[in-house]
Amino acid sequence: MNTMERMRRAVVIMSVMFLGAATMTSCSKDDDDDKMSTTFEYAFNTGQVGAGTEYSGSHPTNYFATMQVEELDDDRSRISVTLNNTVDGQTYMLHAHDAADASTTPNGTPYNETPNAAIFVQMAQGNGGTVTVSQEVDFSYDYITTAYSGFFVSHDPTQPISTVDLTTYLVVGGFAR
């Protein structure tokens, strides 16, 4: 499959995928301070978002991620991502990409290819097990979990970063969905 065919397929798939590639695992309200918290699971990219998008590389396939969004005071949130089964010594690039009209992006992707640091951009150092990184953001819990339209991506640290080749993504799914 050539690059243009892969990109066209990715546009369709990413648009559909936004509806549910990640799974919400819990939603709770802390009785002590009435703050909301929700956790989402992101499975290893085995092509759940469509044919031709499955991960292609040497990273172990038992890798997965969870994202917890916590409500903070003053319409702020904390986003924590936990990576499971990381490779020791490898640096994982994690971030949000805003959803976009594919006809307006340079490579026809259904997302802006530049990560949105105001929502989530982190690096995590693999340790052979589980690592967690967090970022406090100036957006409300409700905005992050219901209104923000974007994608969560974890790149393979053993390959060059590509914002258009889904086969290099270890996990990919709707952000906080």
Residue pairs with C-beta under 8 A, 6 or more apart in sequence:
1 9
1 52
6 52
6 165
7 107
7 108
7 109
7 164
8 108
9 50
9 51
9 52
9 53
10 50
10 53
10 109
10 110
10 164
10 166
11 102
11 108
11 109
11 110
12 50
13 49
13 50
13 53
13 166
14 49
14 109
14 110
14 111
14 151
14 166
14 172
15 102
15 110
16 49
16 50
17 48
17 49
17 50
17 151
17 172
17 173
17 174
18 99
18 110
18 149
18 151
18 174
18 177
19 174
19 177
20 174
20 177
21 42
21 48
21 49
21 172
21 173
21 174
21 177
22 40
22 41
22 42
22 67
22 152
22 173
22 174
22 177
23 40
23 41
23 43
24 38
24 39
24 40
24 41
24 177
25 39
25 40
25 41
25 66
26 37
26 38
26 39
27 36
27 37
27 38
27 39
28 36
28 37
28 38
29 35
29 36
29 37
30 37
35 70
35 71
35 72
35 141
36 70
36 71
36 141
36 145
37 68
37 69
37 70
37 71
38 68
38 69
38 145
38 176
39 66
39 67
39 68
39 69
40 66
40 67
40 68
40 69
40 173
40 176
40 177
41 64
41 65
41 66
42 64
42 65
42 66
42 67
42 152
42 154
42 171
42 172
42 173
43 64
43 171
44 55
44 61
44 62
44 63
44 64
44 170
44 171
45 53
45 54
45 55
45 166
45 169
45 170
45 171
45 172
46 54
46 55
46 61
47 53
47 54
47 55
49 166
49 172
49 173
52 167
53 166
53 167
53 172
54 167
55 61
55 156
55 167
55 168
55 169
55 170
56 167
56 168
57 156
57 158
57 159
57 167
57 168
58 158
59 87
59 156
59 157
59 158
59 170
60 85
60 87
62 84
62 85
63 83
63 84
63 85
63 86
63 170
63 171
64 84
64 85
64 171
65 81
65 82
65 83
65 84
65 94
65 152
65 154
65 170
65 171
66 81
66 82
66 84
67 79
67 80
67 81
67 82
67 152
67 175
67 176
68 78
68 79
68 80
68 81
68 82
69 77
69 78
69 79
69 141
69 144
69 145
69 176
70 77
70 78
70 79
70 80
70 141
71 77
71 140
71 141
72 78
72 136
72 141
75 138
75 139
75 140
76 136
76 137
76 138
76 139
76 140
77 136
77 137
77 139
77 140
77 141
77 143
77 144
78 134
78 135
78 136
78 137
79 119
79 120
79 134
79 135
79 136
79 137
79 144
79 176
80 132
80 133
80 134
81 94
81 120
81 122
81 124
81 132
81 133
81 134
81 152
81 154
82 130
82 131
82 132
83 92
83 94
83 124
83 126
83 130
83 131
83 132
83 154
84 129
84 130
85 129
85 130
86 92
86 124
86 126
86 127
86 128
86 129
86 130
86 131
87 126
87 128
87 157
87 158
88 126
88 127
88 128
89 125
89 126
90 125
90 126
90 157
90 158
91 123
91 124
91 125
91 126
91 157
92 123
92 124
92 125
92 126
92 131
92 154
92 155
92 157
92 170
93 123
93 154
93 155
93 157
93 161
94 120
94 121
94 122
94 123
94 124
94 133
94 152
94 153
94 154
94 155
95 115
95 116
95 117
95 120
95 121
95 122
95 152
95 153
96 115
96 116
96 119
96 120
96 121
96 148
96 150
96 151
96 152
96 153
96 175
97 111
97 112
97 113
97 114
97 115
97 116
97 150
97 151
97 153
97 163
98 111
98 112
98 116
98 119
98 149
98 150
99 110
99 111
99 149
99 150
99 151
100 109
100 110
100 111
100 112
101 110
102 108
102 109
102 110
105 111
105 112
105 113
106 113
107 113
107 163
107 164
109 163
109 164
111 150
111 151
113 163
113 164
114 163
115 121
115 153
116 150
118 137
118 138
118 139
119 137
119 139
119 144
119 148
119 150
119 175
120 135
120 137
120 152
120 175
121 135
122 133
122 134
122 135
123 133
124 131
124 132
124 133
125 131
126 157
137 144
139 148
144 175
144 176
145 176
148 175
148 176
150 174
150 175
151 172
151 173
151 174
151 175
152 171
152 172
152 173
152 174
152 175
152 176
153 169
153 171
153 172
154 169
154 170
154 171
154 172
155 161
155 162
155 168
155 169
155 170
156 168
156 169
156 170
159 168
160 168
161 168
162 168
166 172
